[in-house]
Amino acid sequence: MVSMGNCLKLHRKRKKALPIETVFNLPSPLPTWPPGEGFAKGIIDLGGLQVCQISTFTKVWVTYQGGPDDLGVTFFEPSLIPDGFHMLASYGQSNNRLLSGSVLVAKDDTDNQDLLIRPVDYNLIWTSESLGIKQDTNGYIWLPVAPGGYRALGHVVTNTEHKPPIDKIRCVRSDFTDEIENQTWIWGLGKESNANELNCFTIMPMNRGPQQMGVCVGSFIAQNPNNPSLSRTLLACLRNKKSNYLSSMPNIQQIETLFQAYSPLIYFHPKETYLPSSVNWFFINGGLLYTKGDESNPVPIEPTGSNLPQGGSNDGNYWLDLPIDKPSKEKVKKGDLKETQVYLHVKPMLGGTYTDIQIWVFYPFNGGAKAKAVFIDIPLGKIGEHVGDWEHLTLRISNFTGELQSVYFSAHSGGSWVTVSELEFKDGNKPCTYSSLHGHAMYSKPGLVLQGKGTIGIRNDTAKSKILMDTGVGFELVAGEYLGNSVVEPPWLNYCREWGPKVSYDLGDEIKKVGKLLPGFEKFMKSLPKEVLGEEGPTGPKMKRSWDGDEV
C-alpha cells in the first residue's frame, strides 16, 4: 500500500482545523514480517483480477456541516495509482476523525482482458448546488451505468456539473462481484440519519465469515429518497474467485510477529476483584466437572481438559464449577494475573484480504452488577454473578500491508468495532483496552458506559489503573483452521457445554428486592440478555457466533 500523504488544505474561512485534515499514522513503524507466501505483498490476486489498497487521496469536495458531530464529510479519489490499475470508486469519510481510510484499485491480469470495463454513462444521484449548506464548492454524486454483465462498485464524486469522463473508473464483471449492505453512516444533511433526506453509508459485503468470498472495496453508497430508482442497492463489492484464496494469509511465524506488534494492553478497574487466569490454572487449582444425575460426584479436571466431554452440543448434561471448599473457591474466584494466558483464534475475513485475530480471555468468576438510576447507584446483590466468563477482542489486519485496521471490543452479548485512528496506543502499536468492573466487558476508552435505555441502566465502569495485562506476554495460538495440522487445538476448546452452573439463587426474588427500591427496575431487567443477568455459565469460545462468522 502506498503511504498516505497529507493531501488536505485548510479551508481558509475555518478557524479550527477539522480532524480529517490530519492524516493518521500508527505510532511506530511496522516490523519486518517473516518470509511467507502472499501476506503483506501489496497486491492480492482475486483469480485474475489483481487489487491494490490505496490510501493516498486527492480531495474533491468538502462539506462543513451534517453527519457525525455535525462536522461534515470529505470525498476523495485515489491518487498515485500504480501503472495498469484503475479506480473503482470515490472514497468518503466523516470529518470528525483523522484521515485513515483506503480504497481498492484493480488490474485485469487475464489474457482475455474482460474483467474490467468502462461504464457506458453516469446518472446523477444528488447535488448540493441548490442547498445553502457550508461547503467548499458544489458537489455532485454520480452512479456509473455498467454495461450488461458488469456491475459498478461505487459512486464518483465531482465538484462540477459535468459528467465524469467514461474512462474515469472501471466496472467489474458480475461473477467477480458480491452483494453489499450498509455499514456506517458517514454523512447526511442533519446530525443524525434521516430517511427523508440524502444519506451516505460505507458499504461491506453482505455475507461475511471465514468461508465467504466478498471483498470490501472501501467505497460508499448514497441513498436519495427523492431519486429512489437510482438509490436502490445497485452497487456491489468484489468477490475473490481464486481457488487458493488463502494465499495472502499470514503463516504461523507472521502471526506471532503480528501479535507481538499489536497485542492489546488490558487495563482493569482499580477496584477489580475478579481477575483472569489461564484455563490450565483454573483446572489445576480445583475446577470441577459435574454430570447431570450424578451431581454429588464432581470430577477434577485434567490440566489440559483431556477428560472433558468433547464435541456434541450444549445439552445441559455437563457443566463446570469452582472448588467445593471455601478457601480454594475464594482463591480461584479471584483469578491469577501472573498465570494468565490469552488464547488466539486466527481466521480469514473478507475473501482472504484481511486477517482476524480473536483474543480470548478467561475469568474464573464474574462479579455482581450495579444499577444506576439518575443520581443513585444500587448494588444488585448476586445479579450478574456467574462462574466462568469468556470475553474477547478481535484485531482486523490488512493482508495487503500487515497494518492494523480496526479492533472489535466485546461487551456482554454484543460489542463494537473501533477504527484504528480512534484507538489509544501505548508501547508502540499496542491498543489500550479497558475491562469493566466485575462484568469484564471490553471498551476502547475509560469511563462509565450505561447498558439500558431511559432512566435506569447497568453500570459498566472502566478506569486506568496499575492492574494491567500485556496480552503479548502470555498467549497461545489455539485455533487457525486455514493452517491445517500446524495448530493443535487443546481439548478444552472442544468442550461444548457450560463453563459454570446455573444460578443457585432465585433470580426473581433478587430482582424483586431491588425493584422495591427502584420503580421500573423489574421491567428493565427482563429486557436484558442472560449474559448480563448471569443466570447460567457461558459456553466456550468455539460456541460463540463470531467463531465461524463476523463479529456482531
C-alpha positions as CSV (number, residue, x, y, z in Angstrom):
1,M,0.0,0.0,0.0
2,V,1.3,3.4,-0.9
3,S,2.0,5.5,2.2
4,M,-0.7,8.1,2.8
5,G,0.3,11.7,2.2
6,N,-1.3,14.8,3.7
7,C,-3.2,16.0,0.6
8,L,-5.6,18.2,2.5
9,K,-5.5,22.0,2.6
10,L,-7.1,24.0,5.4
11,H,-10.3,25.8,4.5
12,R,-9.3,29.5,4.8
13,K,-12.5,30.6,6.4
14,R,-12.4,28.0,9.2
15,K,-10.6,28.9,12.4
16,K,-10.3,25.4,13.7
17,A,-8.8,22.5,11.7
18,L,-11.0,19.5,11.2
19,P,-9.8,16.1,12.5
20,I,-9.8,14.8,8.9
21,E,-7.2,17.4,7.9
22,T,-4.6,15.3,9.9
23,V,-3.5,12.0,8.5
24,F,-3.4,9.1,10.9
25,N,-0.3,7.1,11.2
26,L,0.5,4.3,13.6
27,P,2.7,5.5,16.5
28,S,5.6,3.1,15.5
29,P,7.0,1.8,12.2
30,L,5.8,-1.7,11.2
31,P,8.1,-4.6,11.9
32,T,9.8,-6.6,9.2
33,W,7.4,-9.5,8.5
34,P,9.0,-13.0,8.4
35,P,9.1,-14.6,4.9
36,G,5.9,-16.2,3.6
37,E,3.7,-16.7,0.5
38,G,1.4,-13.7,-0.2
39,F,1.0,-11.8,3.1
40,A,1.8,-8.1,3.1
41,K,3.0,-8.1,-0.6
42,G,0.9,-5.0,-1.5
43,I,-1.2,-6.8,-4.2
44,I,-3.8,-9.6,-3.9
45,D,-4.9,-11.7,-6.8
46,L,-8.6,-12.5,-6.7
47,G,-8.4,-15.0,-9.6
48,G,-7.0,-13.0,-12.4
49,L,-8.2,-9.6,-11.0
50,Q,-5.4,-8.0,-9.1
51,V,-6.3,-5.4,-6.4
52,C,-4.2,-3.0,-4.5
53,Q,-5.1,-0.9,-1.4
54,I,-4.6,2.9,-1.9
55,S,-4.6,5.4,0.9
56,T,-3.2,8.5,-0.9
57,F,-6.0,10.8,-2.0
58,T,-6.9,13.9,-3.9
59,K,-9.6,16.0,-2.2
60,V,-12.7,16.5,-4.4
61,W,-15.4,18.0,-2.3
62,V,-15.9,19.1,1.4
63,T,-19.0,19.9,3.4
64,Y,-18.6,21.5,6.9
65,Q,-22.0,20.5,8.4
66,G,-24.1,17.4,8.8
67,G,-23.1,13.9,9.6
68,P,-21.4,12.7,12.8
69,D,-20.8,15.5,15.2
70,D,-22.2,17.9,12.6
71,L,-18.7,18.4,11.1
72,G,-19.5,17.4,7.6
73,V,-17.7,15.0,5.2
74,T,-14.9,14.9,2.7
75,F,-14.9,13.0,-0.6
76,F,-11.7,11.9,-2.3
77,E,-10.5,10.0,-5.3
78,P,-7.4,7.7,-5.0
79,S,-4.1,9.1,-6.2
80,L,-0.7,7.6,-7.0
81,I,-2.4,4.6,-8.6
82,P,0.1,2.0,-9.9
83,D,0.5,1.5,-13.7
84,G,-2.1,-0.7,-15.1
85,F,-4.5,-0.3,-12.2
86,H,-7.8,1.5,-12.4
87,M,-10.0,3.5,-10.0
88,L,-13.2,1.6,-8.9
89,A,-14.9,4.3,-6.8
90,S,-14.5,7.5,-4.8
91,Y,-13.8,7.4,-1.1
92,G,-15.8,9.3,1.6
93,Q,-15.1,9.9,5.2
94,S,-16.7,11.9,8.0
95,N,-14.7,14.9,9.1
96,N,-14.9,14.0,12.8
97,R,-12.0,11.7,12.7
98,L,-8.4,11.5,11.4
99,L,-8.0,10.5,7.8
100,S,-7.3,6.8,7.9
101,G,-9.1,5.0,5.1
102,S,-8.3,3.2,1.9
103,V,-9.9,2.2,-1.3
104,L,-9.1,-0.6,-3.7
105,V,-8.0,-0.2,-7.3
106,A,-7.9,-3.1,-9.8
107,K,-6.0,-4.5,-12.7
108,D,-7.1,-7.2,-15.2
109,D,-4.3,-9.8,-15.3
110,T,-6.1,-12.3,-17.6
111,D,-5.4,-13.0,-21.3
112,N,-9.0,-12.0,-22.3
113,Q,-8.8,-8.6,-20.6
114,D,-12.6,-8.7,-20.0
115,L,-12.8,-8.4,-16.2
116,L,-12.9,-4.6,-16.2
117,I,-14.8,-2.3,-18.5
118,R,-15.7,1.4,-18.7
119,P,-19.2,2.5,-17.7
120,V,-21.5,3.4,-20.6
121,D,-22.8,6.5,-18.8
122,Y,-23.4,8.2,-15.4
123,N,-26.6,9.1,-13.6
124,L,-26.7,12.0,-11.2
125,I,-27.8,10.7,-7.8
126,W,-27.7,14.0,-5.9
127,T,-26.2,17.5,-6.0
128,S,-25.7,20.2,-3.3
129,E,-26.0,23.1,-5.7
130,S,-29.5,24.3,-4.6
131,L,-28.8,23.9,-0.9
132,G,-27.4,26.5,1.4
133,I,-25.0,24.2,3.3
134,K,-21.5,25.1,4.3
135,Q,-19.2,23.6,1.7
136,D,-16.1,24.5,-0.3
137,T,-17.9,24.3,-3.6
138,N,-20.9,22.5,-5.1
139,G,-20.8,18.7,-5.0
140,Y,-22.2,16.1,-7.4
141,I,-22.6,12.3,-6.7
142,W,-22.8,10.1,-9.7
143,L,-23.8,6.5,-10.3
144,P,-21.8,4.7,-13.0
145,V,-24.1,2.9,-15.5
146,A,-22.5,-0.5,-16.1
147,P,-23.0,-2.4,-19.3
148,G,-24.8,-5.8,-19.3
149,G,-22.9,-8.5,-17.4
150,Y,-20.9,-5.9,-15.3
151,R,-21.5,-4.0,-12.0
152,A,-20.4,-0.7,-10.5
153,L,-18.6,-0.9,-7.2
154,G,-19.1,2.7,-6.0
155,H,-20.0,6.3,-6.8
156,V,-17.9,9.0,-8.4
157,V,-18.0,12.4,-6.7
158,T,-17.1,15.6,-8.6
159,N,-17.2,19.3,-8.0
160,T,-18.6,20.2,-11.4
161,E,-22.0,19.6,-13.0
162,H,-20.4,17.9,-16.0
163,K,-20.5,14.1,-16.1
164,P,-17.2,12.4,-15.2
165,P,-15.2,11.0,-18.1
166,I,-16.1,7.5,-19.2
167,D,-12.5,6.5,-18.7
168,K,-12.5,7.7,-15.0
169,I,-13.3,4.4,-13.4
170,R,-14.0,0.7,-14.3
171,C,-16.9,-1.6,-13.7
172,V,-16.3,-5.3,-12.9
173,R,-17.6,-8.4,-14.5
174,S,-20.6,-9.7,-12.5
175,D,-19.1,-13.0,-11.5
176,F,-16.3,-11.2,-9.7
177,T,-18.8,-9.2,-7.5
178,D,-21.0,-9.9,-4.5
179,E,-23.9,-8.3,-2.6
180,I,-23.4,-5.5,-0.2
181,E,-25.1,-3.9,2.9
182,N,-24.8,-0.6,4.6
183,Q,-22.2,-0.4,7.4
184,T,-21.5,3.1,8.9
185,W,-23.4,6.3,8.3
186,I,-20.8,8.9,7.2
187,W,-23.0,11.9,6.2
188,G,-26.4,13.4,5.8
189,L,-27.8,16.9,5.9
190,G,-28.5,16.6,9.7
191,K,-26.7,15.5,12.8
192,E,-28.4,12.1,12.5
193,S,-29.5,9.8,9.7
194,N,-32.9,10.9,8.3
195,A,-34.7,8.5,5.9
196,N,-36.4,11.5,4.2
197,E,-33.1,13.1,3.2
198,L,-29.8,12.0,1.5
199,N,-27.7,9.6,3.5
200,C,-24.2,8.2,2.7
201,F,-23.0,5.0,4.2
202,T,-19.9,2.9,3.9
203,I,-20.6,-0.5,2.5
204,M,-19.5,-4.0,3.3
205,P,-20.1,-7.5,1.8
206,M,-23.5,-8.7,3.0
207,N,-22.2,-12.2,3.8
208,R,-19.1,-12.2,6.0
209,G,-17.2,-15.1,7.5
210,P,-14.1,-17.3,7.0
211,Q,-15.7,-19.1,4.1
212,Q,-17.3,-16.1,2.5
213,M,-15.6,-14.5,-0.6
214,G,-17.0,-11.0,-0.5
215,V,-14.2,-8.3,-0.6
216,C,-14.6,-4.8,0.8
217,V,-13.7,-2.1,-1.8
218,G,-13.7,0.9,0.7
219,S,-16.5,2.7,-1.2
220,F,-19.7,4.2,-0.1
221,I,-23.4,4.3,-1.2
222,A,-25.5,7.5,-1.5
223,Q,-29.2,6.9,-0.9
224,N,-31.5,9.7,-2.1
225,P,-35.2,9.3,-1.2
226,N,-36.1,11.8,-4.0
227,N,-34.4,9.6,-6.6
228,P,-35.3,6.1,-5.4
229,S,-34.8,4.3,-8.7
230,L,-31.1,5.3,-8.6
231,S,-30.7,4.8,-4.8
232,R,-31.6,1.1,-4.6
233,T,-28.7,-1.2,-4.0
234,L,-27.3,-1.2,-7.5
235,L,-23.7,-1.3,-6.3
236,A,-21.7,-4.3,-5.4
237,C,-18.5,-5.4,-3.7
238,L,-15.8,-7.6,-5.1
239,R,-15.6,-11.4,-4.9
240,N,-12.4,-13.4,-4.5
241,K,-12.6,-16.2,-7.2
242,K,-9.1,-17.5,-6.7
243,S,-9.1,-21.2,-5.9
244,N,-6.4,-20.7,-3.2
245,Y,-8.0,-17.6,-1.7
246,L,-5.9,-18.2,1.5
247,S,-2.6,-17.5,-0.3
248,S,-2.5,-13.9,1.2
249,M,-3.0,-15.1,4.8
250,P,-0.1,-15.0,7.3
251,N,1.8,-18.1,8.3
252,I,2.5,-19.0,12.0
253,Q,5.7,-17.0,12.2
254,Q,4.0,-14.0,10.7
255,I,1.0,-14.4,13.1
256,E,3.4,-14.3,16.1
257,T,5.1,-11.2,14.8
258,L,1.7,-9.5,14.1
259,F,0.5,-10.3,17.6
260,Q,3.7,-9.1,19.3
261,A,3.3,-5.8,17.3
262,Y,-0.4,-5.3,18.1
263,S,-1.0,-7.2,21.3
264,P,-3.5,-5.2,23.3
265,L,-2.9,-3.8,26.8
266,I,-5.9,-4.5,29.1
267,Y,-6.4,-2.1,32.0
268,F,-8.5,-3.4,34.9
269,H,-10.5,-1.2,37.2
270,P,-8.6,-0.3,40.4
271,K,-11.3,-2.0,42.4
272,E,-11.4,-5.1,40.3
273,T,-11.6,-8.3,42.5
274,Y,-12.1,-10.9,39.9
275,L,-9.1,-11.1,37.5
276,P,-8.4,-13.5,34.6
277,S,-6.3,-16.7,34.7
278,S,-5.2,-19.3,32.3
279,V,-7.6,-22.2,31.7
280,N,-4.9,-24.6,32.9
281,W,-4.6,-22.6,36.2
282,F,-8.3,-22.9,36.7
283,F,-8.2,-26.7,36.2
284,I,-5.1,-27.3,38.4
285,N,-6.5,-25.2,41.2
286,G,-9.7,-27.2,41.6
287,G,-12.1,-26.6,38.7
288,L,-14.7,-29.4,38.7
289,L,-16.7,-31.2,36.1
290,Y,-20.3,-32.0,37.0
291,T,-22.6,-34.5,35.3
292,K,-26.4,-34.3,35.4
293,G,-27.8,-37.0,37.6
294,D,-24.6,-37.5,39.4
295,E,-24.2,-34.1,40.9
296,S,-22.7,-35.4,44.2
297,N,-19.7,-36.8,42.5
298,P,-17.9,-34.0,40.6
299,V,-14.7,-34.9,38.8
300,P,-11.4,-32.9,39.0
301,I,-10.4,-31.6,35.5
302,E,-7.1,-32.6,33.9
303,P,-4.7,-29.7,33.3
304,T,-5.4,-29.7,29.5
305,G,-9.0,-30.6,29.9
306,S,-8.4,-34.0,28.4
307,N,-11.2,-35.6,30.5
308,L,-13.8,-33.0,29.4
309,P,-16.6,-34.3,27.1
310,Q,-15.7,-33.5,23.5
311,G,-18.0,-32.2,20.7
312,G,-21.7,-32.6,20.8
313,S,-24.0,-29.7,21.8
314,N,-24.8,-27.8,24.9
315,D,-27.4,-30.3,26.1
316,G,-27.3,-29.5,29.8
317,N,-25.7,-32.8,30.8
318,Y,-22.4,-31.3,31.9
319,W,-21.1,-28.1,33.5
320,L,-18.0,-26.8,35.3
321,D,-17.8,-25.2,38.7
322,L,-15.5,-23.8,41.3
323,P,-13.8,-25.9,44.0
324,I,-16.1,-27.0,46.8
325,D,-14.1,-26.0,49.9
326,K,-14.4,-22.3,50.7
327,P,-10.7,-21.2,50.8
328,S,-10.0,-22.8,47.4
329,K,-13.2,-21.4,46.0
330,E,-12.4,-17.9,47.0
331,K,-8.8,-18.2,45.7
332,V,-10.0,-19.4,42.3
333,K,-12.7,-16.8,42.0
334,K,-10.1,-14.1,42.2
335,G,-8.0,-15.5,39.3
336,D,-4.3,-15.0,38.9
337,L,-3.0,-12.3,36.6
338,K,0.6,-13.7,36.7
339,E,-0.6,-17.0,35.4
340,T,-2.9,-15.6,32.7
341,Q,-2.7,-16.6,29.1
342,V,-4.8,-15.3,26.3
343,Y,-5.9,-17.6,23.5
344,L,-5.8,-16.8,19.8
345,H,-8.1,-17.8,17.0
346,V,-6.9,-16.7,13.6
347,K,-9.2,-16.7,10.6
348,P,-9.5,-15.2,7.1
349,M,-12.1,-12.5,6.5
350,L,-13.5,-10.5,3.6
351,G,-12.4,-13.0,1.0
352,G,-9.0,-13.6,2.5
353,T,-8.0,-9.9,2.2
354,Y,-8.0,-9.4,5.9
355,T,-6.9,-11.5,8.9
356,D,-8.9,-11.5,12.1
357,I,-7.1,-12.4,15.3
358,Q,-9.6,-13.2,18.1
359,I,-8.1,-12.8,21.5
360,W,-10.0,-14.8,24.1
361,V,-9.6,-14.0,27.9
362,F,-10.9,-16.4,30.6
363,Y,-12.1,-15.3,34.0
364,P,-12.9,-17.9,36.6
365,F,-15.6,-15.7,38.1
366,N,-17.8,-12.7,37.0
367,G,-18.9,-10.4,39.8
368,G,-22.2,-8.9,40.7
369,A,-23.7,-5.9,38.8
370,K,-24.7,-2.4,39.9
371,A,-27.5,-0.3,38.6
372,K,-27.7,3.4,38.1
373,A,-30.9,5.5,38.2
374,V,-30.4,9.2,37.7
375,F,-28.1,10.1,40.6
376,I,-28.4,6.8,42.6
377,D,-26.2,3.7,42.4
378,I,-27.7,0.5,43.6
379,P,-25.7,-2.8,44.1
380,L,-27.7,-5.7,42.6
381,G,-26.5,-8.3,45.1
382,K,-25.9,-11.6,43.3
383,I,-27.4,-10.5,40.0
384,G,-24.8,-10.8,37.3
385,E,-22.6,-13.3,39.2
386,H,-21.6,-16.4,37.4
387,V,-18.7,-18.9,37.2
388,G,-16.6,-19.0,34.0
389,D,-16.5,-15.8,32.0
390,W,-15.2,-15.6,28.4
391,E,-14.5,-12.2,26.8
392,H,-12.7,-11.3,23.7
393,L,-11.1,-8.7,21.4
394,T,-10.5,-9.0,17.7
395,L,-7.8,-7.4,15.7
396,R,-8.6,-6.9,12.0
397,I,-5.4,-6.7,9.9
398,S,-4.9,-5.9,6.2
399,N,-3.4,-8.7,4.3
400,F,-2.2,-6.1,1.7
401,T,0.2,-4.5,4.2
402,G,0.0,-6.1,7.6
403,E,-1.4,-2.8,9.1
404,L,-3.9,-2.9,11.9
405,Q,-7.3,-1.6,10.5
406,S,-9.7,-1.8,13.5
407,V,-10.4,-3.6,16.8
408,Y,-13.6,-5.2,18.0
409,F,-14.4,-4.8,21.7
410,S,-16.8,-7.4,23.0
411,A,-19.3,-6.3,25.6
412,H,-21.7,-8.8,27.1
413,S,-23.9,-10.1,24.3
414,G,-22.6,-7.6,21.7
415,G,-19.7,-5.2,21.1
416,S,-18.4,-2.6,18.6
417,W,-15.7,-2.1,16.0
418,V,-13.4,0.9,16.6
419,T,-11.3,2.1,13.6
420,V,-7.6,2.3,14.1
421,S,-7.5,6.2,14.1
422,E,-9.8,6.3,17.2
423,L,-7.8,3.9,19.3
424,E,-5.5,4.8,22.2
425,F,-2.0,3.3,21.8
426,K,0.9,2.6,24.2
427,D,4.3,0.9,24.0
428,G,4.4,1.3,20.2
429,N,1.3,0.0,18.3
430,K,-0.4,-1.8,21.2
431,P,-4.1,-0.7,21.5
432,C,-5.3,0.1,25.0
433,T,-8.4,-1.8,26.3
434,Y,-10.5,-1.2,29.4
435,S,-12.2,-4.1,31.2
436,S,-15.3,-3.1,33.1
437,L,-15.5,-3.7,36.9
438,H,-16.7,-7.2,37.7
439,G,-18.5,-7.6,34.4
440,H,-15.3,-7.6,32.2
441,A,-16.9,-6.0,29.1
442,M,-14.3,-4.5,26.8
443,Y,-14.1,-0.8,25.9
444,S,-11.7,1.4,23.9
445,K,-11.9,4.3,26.4
446,P,-12.1,4.6,30.2
447,G,-15.2,5.9,31.9
448,L,-18.8,4.9,32.5
449,V,-21.0,3.1,30.0
450,L,-24.6,2.5,30.9
451,Q,-26.3,-0.5,29.5
452,G,-30.0,0.2,29.1
453,K,-32.4,2.9,27.9
454,G,-34.3,5.6,29.7
455,T,-33.5,6.5,33.4
456,I,-32.2,3.1,34.5
457,G,-29.1,1.3,33.4
458,I,-26.5,-1.3,34.4
459,R,-23.1,0.3,35.2
460,N,-20.0,-0.7,33.2
461,D,-17.2,1.2,35.0
462,T,-13.7,1.3,33.5
463,A,-10.6,3.2,34.5
464,K,-6.9,3.2,34.0
465,S,-5.0,1.6,36.9
466,K,-1.8,-0.2,37.8
467,I,-3.6,-3.5,37.3
468,L,-2.5,-4.1,33.7
469,M,-2.1,-7.1,31.4
470,D,0.0,-7.1,28.2
471,T,-1.6,-9.8,26.2
472,G,1.6,-10.3,24.2
473,V,3.4,-11.7,27.3
474,G,1.4,-14.9,27.6
475,F,-0.5,-16.1,24.6
476,E,-1.3,-19.4,22.9
477,L,-2.5,-20.0,19.3
478,V,-5.3,-22.5,19.9
479,A,-7.1,-22.4,16.5
480,G,-6.4,-21.4,12.9
481,E,-8.4,-23.7,10.7
482,Y,-6.7,-22.5,7.5
483,L,-3.3,-23.5,8.9
484,G,-4.3,-27.2,8.9
485,N,-2.4,-29.5,11.2
486,S,0.1,-26.8,12.1
487,V,-2.2,-25.8,15.0
488,V,-3.3,-28.5,17.5
489,E,-6.5,-27.5,19.4
490,P,-6.4,-28.1,23.1
491,P,-9.1,-30.5,24.4
492,W,-10.9,-27.8,26.5
493,L,-11.6,-25.8,23.3
494,N,-13.9,-28.6,22.1
495,Y,-15.8,-28.8,25.3
496,C,-19.2,-27.6,24.1
497,R,-21.1,-27.3,27.4
498,E,-21.3,-24.5,30.0
499,W,-18.3,-23.2,31.9
500,G,-20.4,-22.6,35.0
501,P,-23.6,-23.8,36.7
502,K,-27.0,-22.3,36.6
503,V,-27.6,-19.8,39.4
504,S,-28.2,-21.3,42.8
505,Y,-30.4,-18.4,44.0
506,D,-33.8,-17.3,43.0
507,L,-33.2,-14.6,40.4
508,G,-36.8,-13.4,40.5
509,D,-36.6,-12.8,44.3
510,E,-33.3,-10.9,43.8
511,I,-34.9,-8.7,41.2
512,K,-37.9,-8.0,43.4
513,K,-35.7,-6.9,46.3
514,V,-34.1,-4.2,44.1
515,G,-37.5,-3.4,42.5
516,K,-38.9,-2.3,45.8
517,L,-36.2,0.4,45.9
518,L,-36.3,1.3,42.2
519,P,-39.6,1.6,40.4
520,G,-39.5,0.2,36.8
521,F,-36.5,-2.0,37.6
522,E,-38.2,-5.3,37.1
523,K,-39.4,-4.4,33.6
524,F,-35.9,-3.1,32.8
525,M,-34.2,-6.3,33.9
526,K,-36.5,-8.5,31.8
527,S,-35.1,-6.7,28.7
528,L,-31.5,-7.7,29.4
529,P,-29.8,-10.7,27.9
530,K,-28.9,-13.8,30.0
531,E,-25.2,-12.9,29.7
532,V,-25.8,-9.8,31.9
533,L,-28.1,-11.5,34.4
534,G,-25.7,-14.3,34.9
535,E,-28.5,-16.9,35.0
536,E,-26.1,-19.6,33.7
537,G,-22.5,-20.1,32.9
538,P,-21.3,-19.2,29.4
539,T,-20.3,-21.6,26.7
540,G,-16.7,-21.5,25.5
541,P,-15.2,-19.6,22.6
542,K,-15.9,-22.1,19.9
543,M,-19.7,-22.0,20.6
544,K,-19.9,-18.2,20.1
545,R,-21.5,-16.9,16.9
546,S,-18.4,-14.9,15.9
547,W,-16.2,-18.0,15.9
548,D,-17.4,-19.0,12.4
549,G,-18.7,-15.6,11.3
550,D,-18.1,-11.9,11.6
551,E,-18.4,-10.0,14.9
552,V,-22.0,-9.0,15.6
